[in-house]
Amino acid sequence: MTAQLQPGDDLALFCRMCKALSNRARVQILHYVLAHPKCIGNEILLHMPEDGPHAQSTLSQHLRVLREAGLLQAEGDGPAVCYEVNRDRLAWLQEQLMHLES
């Protein structure tokens, strides 16, 4: 069992991750990348629902927030950047959320 979050790095990371997921478009992006690991930004943009981001600049901002929160990892592949969900961080967040009840 993991200890409760203490003020400091863990709490700051937890808050950053929660804030990143407080935006519907970012959750949609995360869902897409989970289903399509190693996808590139243009693929994500093309497959967003109608209420999702449709401008490259908007998508880039959302991807940056998800990367800074540690939820997405980006890897350069020539001119394209491939995205993958950081499953370890997602599991950590899930564990922390479950401990909010205690």
C-alpha positions as CSV (number, residue, x, y, z in Angstrom):
1,M,0.0,0.0,0.0
2,T,1.3,3.4,-1.0
3,A,1.5,6.2,1.6
4,Q,-0.7,9.2,1.3
5,L,0.5,12.1,-0.8
6,Q,2.6,14.5,1.2
7,P,3.2,18.1,0.3
8,G,6.1,18.3,-2.2
9,D,7.0,16.7,-5.4
10,D,4.4,13.9,-5.3
11,L,1.6,16.2,-4.5
12,A,2.7,18.7,-7.2
13,L,2.8,15.9,-9.8
14,F,-0.6,14.6,-8.7
15,C,-2.1,18.0,-9.1
16,R,-0.4,18.6,-12.5
17,M,-1.8,15.3,-13.7
18,C,-5.3,16.0,-12.5
19,K,-5.2,19.5,-14.0
20,A,-4.1,18.0,-17.4
21,L,-7.0,15.6,-17.3
22,S,-9.5,18.3,-16.4
23,N,-9.8,19.2,-20.1
24,R,-12.1,17.0,-22.2
25,A,-9.9,17.3,-25.3
26,R,-6.9,16.1,-23.4
27,V,-8.8,13.1,-22.2
28,Q,-9.9,12.3,-25.8
29,I,-6.3,12.6,-26.9
30,L,-5.2,10.2,-24.1
31,H,-7.8,7.7,-25.1
32,Y,-6.7,7.9,-28.7
33,V,-3.1,7.4,-27.9
34,L,-3.8,4.5,-25.5
35,A,-5.6,2.7,-28.4
36,H,-3.0,3.8,-31.0
37,P,0.5,3.7,-29.4
38,K,3.4,5.3,-31.4
39,C,0.9,7.5,-33.3
40,I,1.9,10.9,-34.7
41,G,0.2,14.2,-34.1
42,N,-1.5,14.4,-37.5
43,E,-3.1,11.0,-36.9
44,I,-4.4,12.2,-33.5
45,L,-5.8,15.4,-35.2
46,L,-7.5,13.5,-37.9
47,H,-9.3,11.2,-35.5
48,M,-10.6,13.6,-32.9
49,P,-14.3,13.7,-32.5
50,E,-16.2,16.8,-33.7
51,D,-16.0,18.5,-30.3
52,G,-12.2,17.8,-30.1
53,P,-9.3,20.0,-31.1
54,H,-9.1,20.6,-34.9
55,A,-6.3,23.1,-35.2
56,Q,-2.7,21.9,-35.2
57,S,-1.7,24.6,-32.8
58,T,-4.4,23.7,-30.3
59,L,-3.5,20.0,-30.5
60,S,0.2,20.9,-29.9
61,Q,-0.7,22.8,-26.7
62,H,-2.8,19.9,-25.4
63,L,0.0,17.4,-26.2
64,R,2.5,19.7,-24.4
65,V,0.3,19.8,-21.2
66,L,0.0,16.0,-21.3
67,R,3.8,15.6,-21.7
68,E,4.6,18.0,-19.0
69,A,2.2,16.1,-16.6
70,G,4.1,13.0,-17.5
71,L,1.1,11.2,-19.0
72,L,2.5,11.1,-22.6
73,Q,5.9,10.4,-23.8
74,A,7.1,11.8,-27.2
75,E,9.8,10.3,-29.3
76,G,11.2,11.9,-32.5
77,D,10.9,9.8,-35.6
78,G,12.4,11.9,-38.4
79,P,10.2,14.9,-39.0
80,A,7.3,13.3,-37.0
81,V,6.9,12.9,-33.3
82,C,5.4,9.6,-32.0
83,Y,3.3,9.6,-28.9
84,E,2.8,6.9,-26.3
85,V,1.0,6.9,-23.0
86,N,3.3,6.6,-19.9
87,R,1.5,3.6,-18.4
88,D,3.6,3.7,-15.3
89,R,2.5,7.3,-14.5
90,L,-1.1,6.4,-15.3
91,A,-1.0,3.5,-12.9
92,W,0.6,5.7,-10.3
93,L,-2.2,8.3,-10.7
94,Q,-4.8,5.6,-10.5
95,E,-3.2,4.3,-7.2
96,Q,-3.2,7.8,-5.8
97,L,-6.8,8.4,-6.6
98,M,-7.8,5.1,-4.9
99,H,-6.0,6.3,-1.8
100,L,-8.1,9.5,-1.6
101,E,-10.8,7.4,0.1
102,S,-8.6,6.6,3.1
